[in-house]
Amino acid sequence: MCFVVGCILSLFFFNTLVFFSTIILVVLVIVVITAKNIAKFYSIITLLVGASYPILYYHCVYSSNLSYDELQQKQILHGVIEQIDNYQFNDRLIVKTTKIANTNLKPYALMRTQVYISRAINTQYSPKVGDTISIRAKFKPIKPRLNEGLFDRRLHNFYVGLKYKGSVSKSDDFAVLTRAAPSHITNLGSLSHYSWLYRGVLFGDTSAMPENIKSAIRNLGIAHLFAVSGLHMAIVFGFSFWLGKLALLLVSKFSSHNTLRIVPYFIAIAVCATYLHAADYATSAIRAFIMIVLVCLCLFVNRSYTSKRALLCALLLVILVNPFVLLSAGFYFSFIAVASILVAIDLTKKWRIKHPLYQLAFIQLVISITLTPLTVFFFNGTSVFSVFVNLLAIPLFSLFVMPLMLCVVLVDYAFSFSTPYRWLDALLKLLINYIERVGEHITWHYVPPISWQLIMLTIATVLLLLYYYRSALLTLPILVFYYVHALNKEPNLTIRILDVGHGLSVIISKQGEAVLYDLGARYQDFSYFNHLVLPTLAINRLTLIKTVISHDDNDHSGGLTDLRHAGYFSTISGFEKACNINANWLENVRFKSFAAPHTVHSDNNSSCVLLITSGQFKLLLTGDIEAERENTLLAEPSIQNIDVLISPHHGSNSSSTEGFIDKTQPRWVVHSVNAYNRWRLPSLAVVTRYAEYGTKQLTTSRGAVKIEVTSSGYTLSYAKQQNYWFLVD
């Protein structure tokens, strides 16, 4: 455990006061409570090795990066296609990189690249998963959106090695070096109408799953059934073990060697190892495989098997394979779920729960209670009915759906007999229709952001309550305090300038009500309104009462269709020139608009400019106005002495004239821009002009900006405050 503690401290707190103070504290505890000097020595050394291991691992595996000069020009990349996502106008490839910028990566180095190719290239070359390709493109670092309370994709991207992205539009810049051999896994269930369900259930591949089914699965709380877990590995082991047993019965007619009795175990382990590879070494699958191997080893050497020790051994080995697995949500779900199962099994014996149905219900209840805080932390919500749904879903999938799918696939491969697909499709159709129908009537329950300290305290309290309920009572007042504080509606005016890349979306809220200025962009099948605005409203328990759309450009009004589908179309109170606002939409908060003159004809200069006043605080939202429109605003006395200004036209040099800056005299300016954007916004000239007036500047390329206004003043902060030493910006 000292090694694990050292890895955790190194990953999350390295080079901070917490890191050094905790190291010293743990060393002192080891010295005090450990009786033998040799044990003290080994524990301290293990702790220090654990603290050093992630740093060493990073430099061996993750440290390959392009230099600034290499990012300024096109580079040649070689790699193997791991995933293909088809969009409306282009395709996205995830490429496991083997060579970039004339440098061959070491075999153990991890780098993946996101490559967008045009439909013409796809038609000409027809790239497939497993193909080795060569492309020539200009790359830039991937910078995920950072918004308060939403999933921090920076850590996920780093863990899987996803670092750069590039686009290829010319066929001369793309070539297929070698074609992949036909893959049975890629074609898994291809004869079924529900091939995506086969890949999802058997291998955790949900890339082809329809979005409405994904939403229903999340609402029902059964997403774990579509991620390779210990349940999947146990079924595969049992299935292959009994097939091995059957083969052994046939062989035993000709041989009576006792050693043949271990053959089914070896067959099952070999099949599980193959399945592990096919499942792309998912963390939960690795954990389950290690525990299965330990069980078999104990049986071979006649040693007693302890599930808790096996779980700890699996924990150590998984972290040794890659310490950065601690950044993965799946790691925590996997190990804490198994720990809660072991606790529940112990309690069924302690409390003498003997009926199998009651045992299953109790185990599922303990798992749900234990994992709910994790679900809230990583996904900002939970499925209220997941306990009851899983009581039916887990037996259904483990005893019927997955075994039947395995049988159908094996029959197809062994005998090329496809009729069973049609038989099973009829049952799968009923199952999918039921999931979709029920999932539509169950909504995902969003919860405000909660700190990791509270999550750990909650899980510890649950386990203590189950084992030693009296000692756990000491933590209940702390939990009540934190949860009451977390669930209280914000009493002050709060402005959230969301990180929507190149675009704009601002939420102004007070006492549970919100006004929205601009919707962000929509690109093909992706909408920032659906993926960022709606979740932010839900997480913070905000009711959208009014919407203002500055002008009809995609990066400002792209989510208009989605706004209508979400039922908020009637909230639109201002759009481009049709913008005549002078009202207190929120308590003691004044909204005043400045509509464009009829002489203005460009979309940018038609933007609805909105001044928000609360006490002495002033916020000016300017859309994409340029110099011409800025000049018409200079006669407005109310735009003087602005506290926070959203820079016109994302900080373009066509805007933010000296006259406009001199008139508004902003203390802060926020540039809503995408990192590494092709227009190089905000313009250096604009940044310089604001700096000359002493204006402090922030950019949403570093994350969403939150402004909290109180009676005593206001504060600005980025959504994600924690930085990590291993993330290269």
N, C-alpha and C positions, 0 to 999 in steps of 0.2 A: 504493500500500500504506500510505502514511502516513495517508491518510484513513481507511482501514479500521481501522488500529491505534488511531487517535483515537476512533473510534466504539466499539470494544470496551472501551477504557479508561473511556470516559464511562458506558457502560451498566452495567458490572459493578463498577467501582471508584471511581466519582465521589465526591469529597469524602472520600477516604481517603488514607492515607499511600502506598499502592500507586499510586494515580492520579498524585499529584504527583511522586513519585520516579521513576516510569516516564517521565513526560513529560520531566523534566529529563534522564534518562539517554538517551532517544531523541534529544533535541535535541543533546546532546553528541556522540553517535555520528554524527549527520548532519554536524555541524561538522567532525569529525575526518576522516571517510572521503570526504566530498564535496569535490571539487577546486574547482569553480566556485562563486563567491559567489552567483550568481543561482539556481543549483540548490539551494544551502543555503537560501536565502530561501524559494523555492517549497515545498521539502519541509517546512520548519518551519511555514509558513502553512497548508499542507494538513493537517498533524497537528493544529494548533489548531482549524481549521475542523471536522475530523472529531470532535474532542472536544466542540465546541459544537453540532454538528448534531442529535444526539439530544435535547438539551434544548429546542432551538427546535422540533423536530418534535413533541415531547410537548405543548408548550403550544398548538400549532396543531391537533393531531389528537386527543389522548387526554385532555385536561385537563377535559373536561365531567364534572362531578360534582354530585350532589345535596347540598344543605346539610343540617345536622343537623335543622333545623326542618322541612325538606321531607320528610325521612324519617319524621317523626312522624305524618304524616297522608296520606290518600289523594291520589294524583296522577293526572292524565290523561296517558296515553301514546299516541302515534301511531307506527306503524311498519309495516314490511313483513315478513311471515312468511318466514323463510328455511328453517326446518326444523320438522318435526312428529314427535314421538316419542310413540307410543301405549303407555300403561301399563294396568295392570289396572283402576284406578279413575278415573284422570284422564289428561290429555294434556299434554305439555310443548311449548311453542312457543318457538323461538328467533327473536326479533324484532329486525330492524335498525331502531333507533330514529331517528325523524326529529323528534319533538317530545316533550318531557317537562316536567312542572311549568310549563306555559304558556310554555315557551321552545323556539323552533325552533332545532334544531341546524344549524350550518353544514354545507354540502354535503360538506366534506372531514373533518368531525368523525366519529369512529368510536365508536359505542356500541351494544352489543347487550344485550338484556334477556331473561331467562328467565321465561316466563309459564306458570303452571299453570292449566288450565281444567278445569272439571268435565265429565263425560260428557254431562250435560244440555245444556250450552252447545254442546258439539261437535255433538250431535244437532240442536239448533235452528239453528245457523248454518253448520255444515259448513265450517269454515275450511280453505283450501288454501294450499299454498306459493305465494307471490307475492301473496297478498291483502294489501291495506292495511287495518289494523284500528285501532280505538280502544278502549282499556281504561281502567278506573278501578280502581286498586288501591293498596295500601300496599306500598312497596318497601323492601327492605333489601339491603345489599351482599352479594355472593356471597363466601363465605369457604370455600375448598377445604380438605379435610382435609390436614394436614401430618404425615407420618410418616416416620421414618428409613428411608432407602434407597428409598422409593417416589417415583413421578413427582411433581414439583413442579408442580401444575396452576395455581398462582398465575401463573406466567410465561405459560403457554398462554392462560389467560383474559384476561390483560392484552393480549397480542399481538392477539387477535381482538376485543378491546373488550368482552368479556362482563363486565359490572359489577354488575348488579342482578337481583333476582328478586322475583316477586310472584305472588299467587294470586287468581283470579277465580272466585267460586262463584255469583254472581247474574247472570242474563241482562241485567239493566239496566246492568251495568257493562261490557258487551262489545258491540261493534258492528263489522260489516264495512263499511268506507267504500267500497272499490272492489274488484271482483273481478279477479283476474289473468287475462290472456289464456291460453288453453290452451298449455301448454308441451310441446314434443316431447320435451325431455329428461326431464321429470317422468314422461311416459308411455313412456319408452324401454323397449322390450322387454316392454311390458305384455301382449302376446299370448303371451309365453313363460311357462312355469311357473317359470323362473329369471330373472325380470326383475331381481331384486336382483343377480344375477351380471353382467348387462349393465351396470347402473349402476356396479357395483364395478370391473369390468375397464376400461370405456371412460371413466369419469369419476371414479373413485376414491371413489364414494359407497358406503360400507359400512354406512350406518345401518340398512338393512333386512336385512342379512346375518344369518343365524341364529348364535347364540352358539357352538354347537358347531363350526360351520365357521370362525368367527373364531379359536377356540382351536386348531383343527387347522392353520390357515394360519400362526399364530404359531409353533407347535411345529415346523413344517416350514421356517420361515425364508423364506417367500415372500410376506410381507405387502407388500413393495415392488411386487409385480405388481398390487396393488389400490390403488395410490396413483399418481396421474398423475405421470409422470416423463419423462425424456428419451427413454426407450424408446417411450412412448406417442406423444410428439410426433414422433419420427422416423418411426414407422409412419404417422401421419396425414399428415405431409409427403410421404412417399414415395407413399402411396396417392393423394393429391390431385394430386401432381406428374405421375404417369403418366396419370391421368385427363385432366389438362390437355394432356399430350403427345398423347393420343389425339384430343382435340378439335382440337388444332393440325394434326394430319395431315389431318383433314377440311377445315379452313379453308384449308390450303396448296394445295388444288386450285384455289382461286379467287384466292389472293394469294401473292406471293413475297417479301414484305417480311422483311428480316432481323430487324427489331424484334420480329416475332412469336415469335421463339425465346425471348424472355424472358417471354412470357405465362404459360407453365406455372409459372414461379417465382413470379410475382405471385399466380396462383391458389392455389398451395400456401401462400404466406405468409398470404393472406387466410383460407384455411380454417383454418390453424394459429391465427391470431388469434381466430377464432370459437370454436375448440376451447378456447383458453386462457380465454376468457370463460365458456364452459360449465363448465370445470373449476374455476371460482371462483378463478382466478389462484393456483393452487398454486405454491409457491416453485420446486420442481423444474421445473414447466412453464414458468415465466417464464424461468428460466435456460436451458432448452433452446430456447425461442423466440428469445431474444436471440442465442444462438450460431448458430441457423439463419439468422436475418436477416443476421448478420455474414458467414456463408459466402456467401450470395447476393450481398451487396454486393461482396465481394471478386471474385466471378465477373464481376459487371457491369463493374467498373473494372479488370479484369485485374491484380489484386494478389494476392500469395501469401497464403495463409491459414495461420495458426499456431494450433493448438487451444489451446495454453497461454495465448497472449495473449487469445484469445477468451474463455477461461474467466475470466481476470482482469478483462476488460472486463465480462462478465456479473456477476461478483462486485460490482464497483463500482456498476453500474446497479441491481442488486437492492437493495443497501443504500441507495442514493439514494432509491429508491421508498419504502422503509420501513426505517429503521435498526433498528427493534425486531424485524426478522426474525431478528436474532441471538439472540433468545430461543427461536426455533423449532427443534425437533429436526430437522425436515425440511430446514432450511437446511444443516446440517452434513452430514447424510447425502447430500444432493444433490451438493454441491460436492466433498466428500472422495471420494465414489464416482467422480465423473468424473475427478478428479485421479489416483486410483489406476488407473483404466482407461488414462489417458494414460501413466502410468508403466509399466504392464504392456505396453502396445503398444511402447514404446521398448525394453523389455527383451527382448521377443520378437525384435526386430530385432538387438539387441546379442548375444543368445545364440543367434541363428539358429534359432529355433523356427519351422519352416515349415508343418508339417502343421496344417490348419485346426482339427481336433479338439483337438490339443495346445494350440494358441493359445487356443481358447475355454476349455479347462480351466485353463490358466495364468492367464488374465485373471480368471476366476471365483475362483480361489484367492487372487490378490492382493486383489481386492475384499473377499472374506470376511475375510481376515486384517486388512485395514485398517479395516473397519467393525465388527469384533467389539468393540473397546474402546468405540466409540460406543454400540453396542447395550447393552453392560453398563452404561455410565454412565447412559443415559436410561431403560432398561427393566429394569435389574438382573438381566440374564441373557442367554442366547444359545441359539440352536439349533445343537446339535453337528453335525447332519447337513445343515446348510443348503448347504455347499459342494457336496455330491453331489446334493442335491435340485435345486438351481438349474441344474446342468449339463443336466438334462432339462427343468426347468420353463421356463427363459427361452426356449430355442428353441421349445418347444411353444406358449407363449403368444404370442410375437412373430411366429412364422411361420404359426401355424394358428388359435389361438383368437381373438385380437383381429381379424385380417383377416376371418375368417369372420363374426364378429359385426358388423363394419362392413358387410360385403356384405349380410347379412340385413336389417339396419336400413335401408340405402339402398334395397334392393329393396322393402321394405315402404312406405317413404315415397314412392318414385317410382311404384310400380305397385299399391299397396294389395294386395300379394300376401303372404299370411301363412303359406303352406305351408312356406317355408324354416325358420320358427321351429320347427315340429314336427320337421323333419329334424335341425336342430342340437340340439334339446332331448335327443334320444336320445344324442348324443355328450356333451353337457354332463352328463347324468345319470351316465354312466360316469366322467367326470372328477371330479365332486363326490363320488361314492361312494368313488373311489380316494383322494382327498384326505382324506376323513373317516376312512377305514379306516386309512390309513398314519399320519395325524396322531394317532390314538388311541394308537398304539404308540411314539410319539416324545414324550418329555417335554421341557418347557422347562427348561433348566439354569440355575437361579438362582445368582447370584454375590454375595458381600457387597459393600456400598457401596464404591466406589472414587472417589478425588478426581479433579477435572478435571485437576490437574497431572500425575497419573499417566497419565491418558488421553492428554494431549498428548505426554508423554514416550514412551509406547508407540507412537503413530502415527509420531512422528519417528524412533524407532528402527527401525521396520519399513521406512520409506522409505530410511533410511541403509543398512540391511542389504542392501536390494535394489540400491542404487547403489554405495555405498562401504562394503563390509562390514567393513573393518578399522577405520575411524573409529567405526563404530557399536559396536564391542566395548567402548568406554569406558562406554557407558550400560547395558550388560547387568548389571553388578553392582548398579546402582541399581534396575533393574527387578526383579531377583531379590529384593532386600531388601524392596521395597514389596509385591510379591505375596505373599511369605512372611508378612509382617506382616498383610496383608489377609485371608489365608486361615486364619490361626491361630484356633482356637476361644478364646473369651474365658475366661480362667481364673477370673475373679471373678464374684460374684453381680451380675446385671444385672436391673433391673426396668424394663419398658417400659409406661408408661401411655399407651395408644394414643389418638390423636385420632379418636374414633368419633362426633363430634357429640354429641347428647343421648343419652348411654348410658354404658356402661362396659365396658372390656376391658383386662385387665392380664396381661402375660406376665412370669413370674419364671423366670429361666434361669441355669444354671451348667454349664460344661463340656459344652455341646452338648445338655443336657436341659432341658425347659421344663415349667412348670406354668401353666395358664391359669385366670384368675379372670374369669368372665363373657365373653359372646360378642358383645356389641354388638347393635344392632337389625337388624331386617329390614323393609324397606319395599317392598311389592309385589314387583318382580323383583330388587331390590337387597339384597344381604346384606353387612354389614360383615365377617362371618366369612370369607366367600369372597374379598372384595376387599382386606381389610387384614390379618386375622389370619393366614390361610394363607400369603400372600406374605411377611409378616414372619418367620414361622417358617422358610420356605424360604430366604429371602435370608440369614438368619443361621445357617443349617444347624442348626436346632434340632429335636429330636425331642420331640413332645408326649407326656408320660407320665401326667399327671394333669390333670383339669378339675374346677373347682368353679363351680357356678352359684348365685349368691346367692339369687335368687328368680325367680318366673315372671312377670316383666314383659318386654314386648317389647324395651325398650331394654337389657335385661341378658341375656335368654335367646332373643332373636329368631333367632339362628343355630343353634338346636338341631337343626333338620332338616338343615341343611348340615353340622353336626358329624357327624351320623350318616352322611350320604352320603359324607363324606370318610374314613370308617372310624375315627373317633375316639370313637365312642359308648361304648366300653368303658373309656375313660379317666375317665368321670364318677365322682368319688369323694365328691361332696357336692352336695346340691340342696335349697335352702330348709331346712325343718326336719329333713330327713334328712341331717344334717350332724354327723358325729362324727369329727373328725380330730385326731390327735395323733401325727405321724410326721415323720421326716427324709426327705422325698421327694427332696431334693437334698443333696449332700454337705455336712455341717455346717450345714444350713439346716433350722430347725424350723418346722413348720406346725401350728398349733393353732387349732381352731375353737370358736366359741361358738354353739351351737344356740339357736334361739328357744324360750322356754317354751311349753308347750301351751296356756297361757291366752291367748296372742297369736293373733289371728285375721286381721289385715290382711296382705296380701301384702308390703307394705313392711317391716313389723316382723317378718316371718318370715325376713328375709334371713339368710343364713349369714355370720356375721362371722368373718374369718380374720386371725389374728396370725402374722406371719412374722418369725422371729428368726434373725440370723446374727451370732454374736459379740455385740457390744454394740449392733448395729443392730436397730431394730424398725420394722416396717411394719404398719399396721393397715388392713385392707380392710373396709368397713362396709356395702356394698350401699346399700339405700334406707331404713335404719332411721330412725325418728323419735324424738321425745322419750320416748315410753312405753318403747321398747326400750332407749334410751340409759340410762334410769334403772336398768334391770335389770343393766346392765353395770358400774355404779359399784362394785359389790362385788368385781369381779375385780381382784386386785392386779397381774396381769401386764400390764395395759394402761396402766400408768403410764409416763411419760417416753418417749412415742412419738417416733421421729425423723421419720417421714413418715406422714401420715394422709390417706387418701382421704376427702374430706368426705362425711358421710352425706347421702344423697338430693340429691346434686349441689349442695350448698350452699343447700338450701331452708330457709326460716325455721322450718319445722316440725321442724327437726333442729338439731344443733350447739348444744345448750343450754349455758349457762354452767357447769353442773355437769359435763357431759361434757368440755368443753374443759379445765376445771380439773383433772379427773381424769387425762386423757391427756397434758396439757401438751405438745402437738406442737410440734416445732421448725419443721416445714414442713407445709403442707396443700395438697393438689392438688384443685382443683375440676374434675371431668370434665363439661364443659358445651359446648354449641354456641354459636358466636358469634351475637349478636343474637337469642337465643332469646326466645320469646314470654312465658316465665315470668320473664324478667329475672334468671336465675340466673348466678352465685351472688347470693343476696339481699344487699342493702347492709347489712342488720342483721347478717347472719352474717359478712360481711367485716369489719365493725367489731368484732364480738366477738373474732374471732381476732386482729385487729390489737391490741386492748387487752391481749392476753396475750403480745404480741411474736412471734407466729407469722408466719413468712414464707409468702407465698401465691403459687401458680402456677395457671393455668387451661389446660386442653387446647384451649381455643378459639384459642390462639396456637400450637398444635402439640403433638405428642406429647411427653411428659416422660420422660427417660431418667435412671435412678438407677444409678450404678455404686458398688458397695460393695467396699472393699478392707480389708486388715488395719489400715491407718492412718486410715480414715475413709470418707466417702462424698461423692459429688458429684451435683448435679442439673443437668440442662441440657435445653434444648428441642431437638427433632429437627432443625429447620431454623434454623441460626444466622445465615445470611446474610440481611440485609435489603437492599432495593433502594430507591433514592431515588424511583423512579417509582410504587411501590406505595403507594396511599393506604389506610391501615388504618381 
